[in-house]
Amino acid sequence: MRILDLDMDYFMDSVATFVPASSEHRLDEENYSKTVWSSEHVRKFLESNLGLSKGAKIKGRIVSGHNEALHFWQELIQAGKLNVPFEVIHVDSHADLGLGYDSWAFIMTTLLSYPVQDRPKYSVYKNCFGTTGADGIGDYLLFAIAYRWISNIIYCANPNGDKNDYILSTMKNFEEEYIFEKPVQNIIQLLYNPNQCPGYDATIQQKKAFIRDSVKEPEIPLTIIPTIDGVKFDGTFDYAVLAQSPNYTPASADFIMDIFREYIIEC
């Protein structure tokens, strides 16, 4: 099965970064309103690039924080409407694979020690700020991978933002393909090892030893499409979700949610 996973901040020519997840403020209109796509531009992308059609609506939902997509998927899985693992087409200005969070270390040293079916129950952890966190707006896809819900990710990255915003330690053998103008494919492979994962300054020998002594999770292809023209789909999605991401978008972008509603059957 295939899920279309959209974030409203993709439809902007300026990408906000390092906004606190706890922020309750919208992006300021002075700096960001002029960067929001026009309604014509949004519709063209939905129809020409993603293949959506008002005449063939797909089931979907609009959420606030992007991590609510994870909760939506869990709801569908529990209802027997979404089979795992499934493919995710992630259209976003951020990869949401844990960069800026410390959850990846918790996942690789603790969460993966539990049986697969129990992992969603044990996702609460103490983050680096001393507060409780789980499946946040910037790492929910990493949790979904740890739950073994995802078989493949196609990350349609905003060309105006970072496109390699993932944790290198979550890549197979700590290796990555560099991103220029053409799509590239990396492989995500989470490793379970109760010892702290080696950092960027670790030697090759240290990394090899860590990989050798770890329990390997399934490989998850991560295709990164760095340009808008490279996004080409035919609309065959089982479900779609659009995240408003209020702390990463100005209020003037909210019309995009109304446009999206024209292409889905809300469920």
N, C-alpha and C positions, 0 to 999 in steps of 0.2 A: 504494500500500500504506500501511497505517496501523500505527504503533507506539505501544503504551501504555508510557509511561516514568514509573515511580513512584519516589518517594523516601520512605522510611519516616518522615522527619521531618514529612511532611504530616499524619500522624496524631497530631499533638501540638497542644495549645492554647497552647504557649509556643515561640517560635522562637529558636533560638540563631543568633547572627551573628558574623562575624569570628573564627571558630575557625580556628587555623592548620591548613593542609592537612596538615602533617607531624605534627600531634598524634596521639598513640597512646592518648589517654585518652578514655573514654566521658564523656558528660555526667553530672554528679553526680545521684544519685538523690534527694537531699534537695530539690533545686530543680525537678527535671524529671519524676520518676516520676509524680506526681499529674496531670501535664498530658497523659499518654499516653491515647489513646482506649481505651475498653473493647473487648473482643473483639466484642461485639454492635454497637457503633458502627462498627467497622472493616468487619465483614461487611455491614452495611446499606449503607455507602458503596460497597463493591465491587460489590454486587448492584444496588442501586437507582440509584446515580449513574453507575456505569461500565457496568452491564449485564452483569457477569460471572456465569457460571453454572457450578456444579460438574458439571452435565450436559452442558455444551458447552465443555470446557476448551480453552484456546488454548496454543500453544507459547510457552515463555518461559524465563526464567532469573533467578536471584537472584544479585546481585553484592554486593561489599563497597562500594568507593568508586564513586560514581556515574559517574565517567569510564570505568569498565569497561563501561558500556553502549555507549560508542563502539567499544570493542574487539569486543564482541558483534556489533554491527551490521556491522563490517568483516568479521568471520568469516562472517556470513550473506551479505554481498555477494559475497565471494570464492567462496563455494560456490554462487552462483547462486540463492540462496533469497530474497533481498531485492533488489527492484529500486529503483533510485534515479532520481529523488528520491522520498522518501516523506514522509508526514505524521507528525508527532510530537505525541502528547497528553502533555504534560509536567505531571505532578501532583507538586507539590513546594513546599517552603517557600522555595525560591530559584530564580531564573530560570536560573542556570548559563550566563549569556551574557556572562561576563567581568568583572562588577563586582568590583573589588578585585584584579584581575589586570592586568598590563600586556601580556598576549598580544594584545589587540585592536590595539595599535599595531604589534606584530610582524606580525600578519596583514595589516594594511592597507598596511604599507610594504614588506613583504618576501614573505610567503608567497603572496600573490595574484599575484606576478610569475611564478610557475611555471605550467606547463600544468596544467590541472585534474587530470589523471590522476596527476601527480607530486606533488601537494601533500601527501598523507599522508606521503611519504618525507622531506619537508623541514620537518616541524612542530616539530622540536627547536630551541629558542632559548634565549638567555641572559636570564633574567628579572631583575627589579629587585633581587633579593636576591643576584645574582651566581651563582646556581645554574641548572642546566639544567632547563627545564620544558617540558612539552607536554601538551595535552589534559588539564588538571587537573580536579579535582572541581567547580570553579566556572566553567569556561569551555569544557567539552567540546562544548556545543551550538554555540558560536561556531566551533569548528574544523570540526564537521560541516557547518555552513553554508558555510564556506570551501571544503570539499571538494565542494560542490554535491550533498550527499546529501539535503538536506531541502528540501521544497517548501512546507511550511507548519507553523507551530507553534501549538498551542493550550496556553497556559500556565494551568493551574488552580492559582492561587496560594493559599497558606494565608491565610485572612482575618485571621489574627493577626500577619502579617508584612508586610514591604515587598512591594509588587506592581509597582513600577517599578524593580526592581533590575537594570537593564541600562545599557549605555553609550550615552549620547545620540548620540555620534559614529557609532554603528553604525545609527542610525535614518535613514531616507530624508530627505534635506534637513535633517538635524539637528532634526527635528520629532517631537513626540509628542502623543498624546491623553491627557489626564489621567484618572486612574482614581478612580472613586467606588464605587458599589454595582452598577453594571451592566457587562457585558462591553464592552470597547473593543478596537479594532484599530489597531495601529501597523504600520509597514512597516519591516522590516530591509533595508538595502541597504549591503553592504560596498563600499568604494571602494578601488581600488588607486592609491596615490600615494606615490612614494618620499620625499616630504617629510612631516615630522611632521604629523599631523592637528591642526588648531587646537583649543585647549582651550575650556573653558566661557566664558572671558573674551574670546574672539575676537569681533571685530566681525562684523556681518552681511555686510559686503563681503568680509572675509577668508574666511568660510565659503562664500560664493557662489563665490569664486575657486577655493577648494580643490575644491569639487564640480565646477566647470566643467573643471578640469584633471585630473580623476581618471577612471580607467577603472571603469565601473560594473558591479558584479556583479548577478545576477538579484534581483528584489525577492522578499522572503520575508514573507508576512503573519504577524503575531504577534498572535493574539487572546489577551487576558488576561481570565480569568474570576475575579473577586475574591471570590466567595462560594461556599460549599459547595452551596447550593441551585441555583446556576447551572450546576453540573456535571451534564450530562445526556447520556449516551451509551448506545448499545444493545448494547455488547459486541462489535461488529464490529471486531476488531483482528487483525492478522496475527501479531504477536508482542507479548509483554509482558516487561518487565524491572522488577524491584524492587531498588533499592539500599538496603542496610542503613545506609550513611553512619554508621559507628560513632562518628566524632568529632562528630556532630550529633544523636545519639540516646543515651538511657541504655540500659543493658543490659536493663532491665525492659521495653523495647519489642520485644525480639527475638521475642516470641511472634507478632508480625505476620507474620514470614517463614513460620511454620508455617501460618498462615491462608492466606496467598497461595498456598502450594503446593497447596492444595485446589482452586484454580481454574486451574492451568496443567499442562501436560505439559512437564516440564523437558527442555531440549535444550541 
